[in-house]
């Protein structure tokens, strides 16, 4: 029974990998919107494996390693291939492959960095993946951006090339970003987190999928003002 209990979080982590693999299959089939949803499902699984592990009070070295390996596929390879496919007509479409490379570096640094318990250094790879995965959904559901994507291939190629570079740099940057983990529910201790949740909800309601890039930008800006490195030692 204890063995089953210990492996429940690992089973959820394996779902993360499964969704990531399905996303890659969809990308090869040029079904990018479906691939985006698989990345979203992988992110949900990634959230719950840690939550379940804490609730069951179980952890293991293999669980930590498995989590990182799955994240490389779901939040590194899949988003990188997504950008590759979005600019597939350009000779520099390979630039999307920077995302899995820098994502792997980011995860390796995270695994050996004991400071990143109450805050992150660099953009977390799941947040980066959700940012990239939002664009196929924006293209499919936002008429203005969709029309621009299909009518101006040169602009689109440059846009997604720059996006790949920016995302890669953000993951390995030294920017300190607050964690969404809370110790209590008080407004004073968590006001920056509550502000992000409120603004995120408003962005999604008002802009739909186009609100996701704005949420990531708000997360970075609020972190810069919140000084999460100081918060971690309070």
C-alpha positions as CSV (number, residue, x, y, z in Angstrom):
1,X,0.0,0.0,0.0
2,X,2.8,2.4,0.9
3,X,4.5,1.7,-2.5
4,X,1.2,2.6,-4.3
5,X,1.0,5.8,-2.2
6,X,4.5,6.8,-3.0
7,X,4.0,6.3,-6.7
8,X,0.7,8.3,-7.1
9,X,2.6,11.6,-7.7
10,X,4.9,9.8,-10.2
11,X,1.9,8.5,-12.1
12,X,0.6,12.1,-12.4
13,X,4.0,13.2,-13.5
14,X,3.9,10.4,-16.2
15,X,0.6,12.0,-17.4
16,X,2.5,15.2,-17.9
17,X,4.9,13.3,-20.2
18,X,2.1,11.6,-22.0
19,X,0.4,14.9,-22.8
20,X,3.7,16.3,-24.0
21,X,4.2,13.4,-26.3
22,X,0.7,13.8,-27.7
23,X,1.4,17.5,-28.2
24,X,4.4,16.7,-30.3
25,X,2.4,14.2,-32.4
26,X,-0.3,16.9,-33.0
27,X,2.5,19.4,-34.0
28,X,3.8,17.0,-36.6
29,X,0.2,16.8,-38.0
30,X,0.1,20.6,-38.0
31,X,-2.7,20.5,-35.4
32,X,-1.2,23.3,-33.3
33,X,-4.4,24.3,-31.4
34,X,-4.8,20.7,-30.2
35,X,-1.1,20.6,-29.3
36,X,-1.6,23.8,-27.2
37,X,-4.3,22.1,-25.2
38,X,-2.0,19.1,-24.6
39,X,0.6,21.5,-23.2
40,X,-2.0,23.0,-21.0
41,X,-3.1,19.6,-19.7
42,X,0.6,18.8,-19.1
43,X,0.9,22.0,-17.0
44,X,-2.1,20.9,-15.0
45,X,-0.6,17.5,-14.3
46,X,2.7,19.2,-13.4
47,X,0.9,21.3,-10.8
48,X,-1.0,18.4,-9.3
49,X,1.9,16.0,-9.0
50,X,3.7,18.3,-6.5
51,X,0.4,19.2,-4.7
52,X,-0.5,15.5,-4.3
53,X,3.1,14.7,-3.1
54,X,2.8,17.3,-0.4
55,X,-0.7,16.2,0.6
56,X,0.4,12.6,0.9
57,X,3.7,13.6,2.5
58,X,5.7,11.5,0.0
59,X,8.8,12.4,-1.9
60,X,11.6,10.6,-3.6
61,X,14.8,11.4,-5.6
62,X,13.3,9.5,-8.6
63,X,10.2,11.7,-8.4
64,X,12.3,14.9,-8.7
65,X,14.3,13.5,-11.6
66,X,11.2,12.2,-13.4
67,X,9.5,15.6,-13.1
68,X,12.4,17.3,-14.8
69,X,12.7,14.8,-17.6
70,X,9.0,15.1,-18.3
71,X,9.2,18.9,-18.2
72,X,11.9,18.9,-20.8
73,X,9.5,17.1,-23.2
74,X,6.2,18.8,-22.4
75,X,7.5,22.4,-21.7
76,X,10.7,22.4,-23.8
77,X,10.6,20.1,-26.8
78,X,6.8,20.6,-27.5
79,X,6.8,24.4,-27.4
80,X,10.1,24.5,-29.4
81,X,8.6,22.4,-32.1
82,X,5.5,24.5,-32.0
83,X,7.5,27.6,-32.9
84,X,9.4,25.6,-35.5
85,X,6.1,24.7,-37.1
86,X,4.7,28.2,-36.9
87,X,7.7,29.6,-38.9
88,X,8.3,26.5,-41.0
89,X,8.5,28.4,-44.3
90,X,11.5,30.4,-43.1
91,X,15.1,29.1,-43.4
92,X,15.7,30.1,-39.8
93,X,12.8,28.1,-38.4
94,X,15.4,26.1,-36.4
95,X,15.6,29.0,-34.0
96,X,12.5,27.5,-32.2
97,X,14.8,24.7,-31.1
98,X,16.6,27.1,-28.7
99,X,13.6,26.7,-26.4
100,X,14.2,23.0,-25.4
101,X,17.9,23.7,-25.2
102,X,17.6,26.6,-22.8
103,X,14.7,24.9,-21.1
104,X,16.9,22.0,-20.2
105,X,19.6,24.4,-18.9
106,X,17.0,26.1,-16.8
107,X,15.8,22.8,-15.3
108,X,19.3,21.6,-14.6
109,X,20.1,24.9,-12.8
110,X,16.9,24.7,-10.8
111,X,17.6,21.1,-9.6
112,X,21.0,22.1,-8.0
113,X,20.0,25.6,-6.8
114,X,18.9,25.5,-3.1
115,X,17.8,29.1,-3.2
116,X,14.7,28.5,-5.4
117,X,12.3,27.4,-2.7
118,X,10.2,30.5,-2.2
119,X,11.0,32.3,-5.4
120,X,12.4,31.4,-8.9
121,X,15.4,32.6,-10.7
122,X,14.5,32.9,-14.4
123,X,11.1,32.3,-15.9
124,X,9.8,28.8,-14.9
125,X,9.7,26.5,-17.9
126,X,5.9,25.7,-17.5
127,X,5.1,29.4,-17.6
128,X,7.3,29.8,-20.7
129,X,5.5,26.9,-22.3
130,X,2.1,28.3,-21.6
131,X,3.1,31.6,-23.1
132,X,4.2,29.9,-26.4
133,X,1.2,27.5,-26.4
134,X,-1.2,30.4,-26.2
135,X,-0.3,31.7,-29.7
136,X,-1.8,28.9,-31.8
137,X,-5.0,29.4,-29.8
138,X,-4.9,33.1,-30.3
139,X,-4.4,32.6,-34.1
140,X,-7.4,30.3,-34.2
141,X,-9.7,32.4,-32.1
142,X,-8.6,36.0,-32.6
143,X,-9.6,37.2,-36.0
144,X,-7.2,40.2,-36.1
145,X,-4.1,38.1,-35.1
146,X,-5.3,35.2,-37.3
147,X,-5.6,37.4,-40.3
148,X,-2.2,38.9,-39.7
149,X,-0.6,35.4,-39.3
150,X,-2.0,34.2,-42.6
151,X,-1.4,37.4,-44.6
152,X,2.0,38.6,-43.5
153,X,4.4,35.7,-43.3
154,X,7.5,37.8,-43.0
155,X,6.3,39.7,-39.9
156,X,5.1,36.4,-38.4
157,X,8.5,34.7,-39.0
158,X,10.3,37.6,-37.3
159,X,7.8,37.7,-34.5
160,X,8.1,34.1,-33.5
161,X,11.9,34.1,-34.0
162,X,12.1,37.0,-31.5
163,X,9.7,35.2,-29.2
164,X,11.9,32.1,-29.2
165,X,15.0,34.1,-28.3
166,X,13.2,36.2,-25.6
167,X,11.7,33.1,-24.0
168,X,15.0,31.3,-24.1
169,X,16.8,34.2,-22.4
170,X,14.1,34.7,-19.8
171,X,14.4,31.1,-18.7
172,X,18.2,31.3,-18.0
173,X,18.1,35.0,-16.8
174,X,18.8,36.0,-13.2
175,X,15.5,37.8,-12.8
176,X,13.9,36.8,-9.5
177,X,10.2,35.8,-9.8
178,X,7.9,35.1,-6.8
179,X,6.4,31.7,-6.3
180,X,2.6,31.2,-6.2
181,X,3.0,29.0,-3.1
182,X,1.4,30.6,0.0
183,X,2.1,30.0,3.7
184,X,-1.2,31.7,4.8
185,X,-4.2,33.5,3.2
186,X,-3.5,37.0,4.6
187,X,-3.6,39.9,2.1
188,X,-0.4,41.5,3.5
189,X,1.7,38.4,3.0
190,X,0.3,37.6,-0.4
191,X,-0.9,40.9,-2.0
192,X,1.3,40.5,-5.0
193,X,-0.1,37.0,-5.6
194,X,-3.7,38.2,-5.2
195,X,-3.0,41.1,-7.5
196,X,-1.7,38.7,-10.2
197,X,-4.7,36.4,-9.8
198,X,-7.1,39.4,-10.1
199,X,-5.4,40.9,-13.1
200,X,-5.0,37.4,-14.7
201,X,-8.7,36.8,-14.4
202,X,-9.5,40.2,-15.8
203,X,-7.2,39.6,-18.8
204,X,-8.7,36.2,-19.6
205,X,-12.3,37.5,-19.3
206,X,-11.5,40.6,-21.4
207,X,-9.1,39.2,-24.0
208,X,-9.5,35.4,-24.0
209,X,-6.4,33.5,-25.1
210,X,-4.7,36.8,-25.9
211,X,-4.7,37.5,-22.2
212,X,-2.0,34.8,-21.5
213,X,1.0,36.8,-22.9
214,X,-0.2,39.8,-20.8
215,X,-0.4,37.6,-17.7
216,X,3.2,36.4,-18.2
217,X,4.3,40.0,-18.7
218,X,2.4,41.1,-15.5
219,X,4.0,38.2,-13.6
220,X,7.5,39.5,-14.5
221,X,6.7,43.1,-13.8
222,X,5.1,42.4,-10.5
223,X,8.0,40.3,-9.5
224,X,10.4,43.1,-10.3
225,X,8.5,45.5,-8.0
226,X,7.8,42.8,-5.3
227,X,11.5,42.0,-4.8
228,X,10.9,38.3,-4.2
229,X,14.5,37.8,-3.0
230,X,13.8,40.0,0.0
231,X,10.4,38.4,0.5
232,X,12.0,35.0,0.8
233,X,13.9,36.0,3.9
234,X,11.1,37.7,5.8
